[in-house]
Amino acid sequence: MIARRCIHIALLPLPFLIIFAILASIHSIFGYLSILFILLQIFFFFFFRDMPRHIEDGIISPADGRVMHAGDGRVAIFMSLLDMHVNLMPYDGRIVGMKHYSGKHAPAYGDVGENERMEIDVETDIGKVKILQIAGILARRIVPYIKEGDFLKKGEKIGIIRFGSRVEILLPEKCKLVVKKGQKIKAGRKIAEV
């Protein structure tokens, strides 16, 4: 399934693919170009996928990717081009604040202090949780599926970051992290328990 609000981007290579496929009957070079656009279309479908995830107990990972930091109540997850980029709600709660900050597009695996970001404040029964969706070097758009005042259950979709990025979650002190730096993780897997 294609991620919500991304079908128009996921289908971008298709018109070129059709044109080059038609022109391939005129000259073989267009046949090679149509093969290139077939591969590009497959990649776009793969990148903008929205796959179901098994939701575990506790506080879950909001994203697929590699854990870059796990400590002091903060988990940072880097999403490569091969990871699913739809982000999930880590715990039941109400969205009490959303703020978008324009900024740079430095690589998401490095210093992202000045990068474009969406900060989401969530009120939960365990205290305040903050989710940061951070755009990376290729990411040019953070697309939220939520708005202030929404109550979401753990595992519901909160948005997508298009083309490589990072998600961080800041948890209350009483939460015990169960992930480690360097670990590969899928959205929906437990990252902390209360």
MIDO-738603 format. One record per residue (C-alpha): y negated, x, z. Coordinates in steps of 0.1 Angstrom, whole numbers. Example, Ala and Ser with C-alpha at 12.3 -4.5 7.8 and 13.67 -1.06 7.14 Angstrom:
BEGIN
@c2 45&c1 123&c3 78 .
@c2 11&c1 137&c3 71 .
//
This chain:
BEGIN
@c2 0&c1 0&c3 0 .
@c2 -35&c1 12&c3 -8 .
@c2 -60&c1 16&c3 21 .
@c2 -85&c1 -12&c3 25 .
@c2 -118&c1 -7&c3 8 .
@c2 -104&c1 22&c3 -13 .
@c2 -87&c1 5&c3 -43 .
@c2 -117&c1 12&c3 -65 .
@c2 -114&c1 50&c3 -58 .
@c2 -76&c1 50&c3 -59 .
@c2 -78&c1 37&c3 -95 .
@c2 -105&c1 61&c3 -107 .
@c2 -81&c1 82&c3 -129 .
@c2 -65&c1 51&c3 -145 .
@c2 -91&c1 44&c3 -173 .
@c2 -90&c1 80&c3 -184 .
@c2 -53&c1 80&c3 -184 .
@c2 -52&c1 49&c3 -206 .
@c2 -78&c1 64&c3 -230 .
@c2 -60&c1 97&c3 -233 .
@c2 -26&c1 79&c3 -237 .
@c2 -40&c1 60&c3 -267 .
@c2 -57&c1 90&c3 -282 .
@c2 -24&c1 110&c3 -279 .
@c2 -12&c1 93&c3 -311 .
@c2 -41&c1 111&c3 -329 .
@c2 -36&c1 146&c3 -314 .
@c2 -12&c1 162&c3 -291 .
@c2 -40&c1 177&c3 -269 .
@c2 -47&c1 142&c3 -256 .
@c2 -10&c1 138&c3 -246 .
@c2 -15&c1 168&c3 -223 .
@c2 -46&c1 153&c3 -209 .
@c2 -29&c1 120&c3 -203 .
@c2 -1&c1 139&c3 -183 .
@c2 -29&c1 156&c3 -162 .
@c2 -43&c1 121&c3 -155 .
@c2 -9&c1 107&c3 -146 .
@c2 -6&c1 135&c3 -120 .
@c2 -41&c1 128&c3 -108 .
@c2 -34&c1 91&c3 -105 .
@c2 -2&c1 97&c3 -85 .
@c2 -22&c1 120&c3 -61 .
@c2 -49&c1 93&c3 -57 .
@c2 -22&c1 67&c3 -49 .
@c2 -6&c1 91&c3 -24 .
@c2 -39&c1 101&c3 -8 .
@c2 -52&c1 66&c3 -3 .
@c2 -19&c1 52&c3 10 .
@c2 -18&c1 30&c3 41 .
@c2 17&c1 32&c3 55 .
@c2 31&c1 13&c3 85 .
@c2 34&c1 34&c3 116 .
@c2 57&c1 29&c3 146 .
@c2 35&c1 24&c3 177 .
@c2 48&c1 41&c3 208 .
@c2 38&c1 34&c3 244 .
@c2 9&c1 51&c3 262 .
@c2 -21&c1 63&c3 244 .
@c2 -13&c1 70&c3 207 .
@c2 -26&c1 93&c3 181 .
@c2 -52&c1 77&c3 159 .
@c2 -43&c1 100&c3 130 .
@c2 -17&c1 119&c3 111 .
@c2 -22&c1 156&c3 112 .
@c2 -20&c1 188&c3 131 .
@c2 -32&c1 190&c3 167 .
@c2 -60&c1 216&c3 168 .
@c2 -70&c1 212&c3 204 .
@c2 -53&c1 195&c3 234 .
@c2 -68&c1 199&c3 268 .
@c2 -95&c1 187&c3 292 .
@c2 -90&c1 151&c3 281 .
@c2 -97&c1 159&c3 245 .
@c2 -73&c1 159&c3 215 .
@c2 -85&c1 170&c3 180 .
@c2 -64&c1 163&c3 150 .
@c2 -70&c1 179&c3 116 .
@c2 -59&c1 157&c3 86 .
@c2 -50&c1 177&c3 55 .
@c2 -50&c1 163&c3 20 .
@c2 -13&c1 155&c3 25 .
@c2 -18&c1 133&c3 56 .
@c2 -25&c1 96&c3 56 .
@c2 -62&c1 92&c3 63 .
@c2 -62&c1 56&c3 78 .
@c2 -71&c1 59&c3 115 .
@c2 -56&c1 37&c3 142 .
@c2 -69&c1 24&c3 176 .
@c2 -54&c1 46&c3 203 .
@c2 -54&c1 20&c3 231 .
@c2 -63&c1 -16&c3 236 .
@c2 -100&c1 -20&c3 241 .
@c2 -134&c1 -34&c3 230 .
@c2 -157&c1 -15&c3 207 .
@c2 -189&c1 -12&c3 228 .
@c2 -207&c1 13&c3 206 .
@c2 -207&c1 28&c3 171 .
@c2 -230&c1 54&c3 158 .
@c2 -230&c1 72&c3 124 .
@c2 -246&c1 106&c3 122 .
@c2 -253&c1 122&c3 88 .
@c2 -247&c1 159&c3 86 .
@c2 -230&c1 188&c3 70 .
@c2 -196&c1 190&c3 54 .
@c2 -182&c1 222&c3 68 .
@c2 -144&c1 225&c3 68 .
@c2 -128&c1 201&c3 93 .
@c2 -105&c1 228&c3 108 .
@c2 -135&c1 249&c3 119 .
@c2 -168&c1 244&c3 137 .
@c2 -177&c1 207&c3 130 .
@c2 -206&c1 204&c3 155 .
@c2 -231&c1 195&c3 127 .
@c2 -208&c1 176&c3 104 .
@c2 -212&c1 139&c3 94 .
@c2 -194&c1 118&c3 120 .
@c2 -188&c1 83&c3 133 .
@c2 -187&c1 81&c3 171 .
@c2 -169&c1 50&c3 185 .
@c2 -171&c1 41&c3 222 .
@c2 -143&c1 19&c3 235 .
@c2 -141&c1 1&c3 268 .
@c2 -105&c1 -1&c3 280 .
@c2 -87&c1 -10&c3 313 .
@c2 -83&c1 28&c3 319 .
@c2 -120&c1 36&c3 314 .
@c2 -142&c1 47&c3 285 .
@c2 -125&c1 62&c3 255 .
@c2 -145&c1 79&c3 227 .
@c2 -132&c1 83&c3 191 .
@c2 -149&c1 107&c3 167 .
@c2 -142&c1 105&c3 130 .
@c2 -155&c1 137&c3 115 .
@c2 -160&c1 143&c3 77 .
@c2 -148&c1 176&c3 63 .
@c2 -156&c1 198&c3 33 .
@c2 -143&c1 172&c3 8 .
@c2 -148&c1 141&c3 28 .
@c2 -180&c1 123&c3 18 .
@c2 -175&c1 89&c3 33 .
@c2 -163&c1 75&c3 67 .
@c2 -154&c1 39&c3 61 .
@c2 -151&c1 18&c3 93 .
@c2 -130&c1 -14&c3 94 .
@c2 -145&c1 -25&c3 127 .
@c2 -178&c1 -34&c3 143 .
@c2 -193&c1 -35&c3 178 .
@c2 -179&c1 -63&c3 199 .
@c2 -145&c1 -63&c3 183 .
@c2 -115&c1 -62&c3 206 .
@c2 -86&c1 -43&c3 190 .
@c2 -50&c1 -38&c3 201 .
@c2 -34&c1 -4&c3 201 .
@c2 -23&c1 5&c3 166 .
@c2 -48&c1 -17&c3 147 .
@c2 -67&c1 0&c3 119 .
@c2 -102&c1 13&c3 127 .
@c2 -111&c1 29&c3 94 .
@c2 -105&c1 57&c3 69 .
@c2 -121&c1 90&c3 62 .
@c2 -119&c1 98&c3 25 .
@c2 -107&c1 133&c3 14 .
@c2 -97&c1 155&c3 43 .
@c2 -112&c1 153&c3 78 .
@c2 -107&c1 154&c3 116 .
@c2 -103&c1 129&c3 144 .
@c2 -110&c1 136&c3 180 .
@c2 -103&c1 114&c3 210 .
@c2 -119&c1 119&c3 244 .
@c2 -99&c1 103&c3 273 .
@c2 -106&c1 95&c3 310 .
@c2 -96&c1 122&c3 335 .
@c2 -66&c1 103&c3 348 .
@c2 -48&c1 105&c3 314 .
@c2 -21&c1 132&c3 311 .
@c2 -18&c1 147&c3 276 .
@c2 17&c1 150&c3 262 .
@c2 8&c1 169&c3 230 .
@c2 2&c1 206&c3 224 .
@c2 -20&c1 226&c3 201 .
@c2 -3&c1 233&c3 168 .
@c2 19&c1 202&c3 170 .
@c2 23&c1 181&c3 138 .
@c2 18&c1 144&c3 147 .
@c2 18&c1 110&c3 131 .
@c2 -5&c1 81&c3 139 .
@c2 11&c1 58&c3 164 .
@c2 29&c1 86&c3 183 .
@c2 21&c1 90&c3 220 .
@c2 -4&c1 117&c3 228 .
@c2 -12&c1 108&c3 264 .
@c2 0&c1 86&c3 293 .
@c2 -19&c1 71&c3 322 .
//
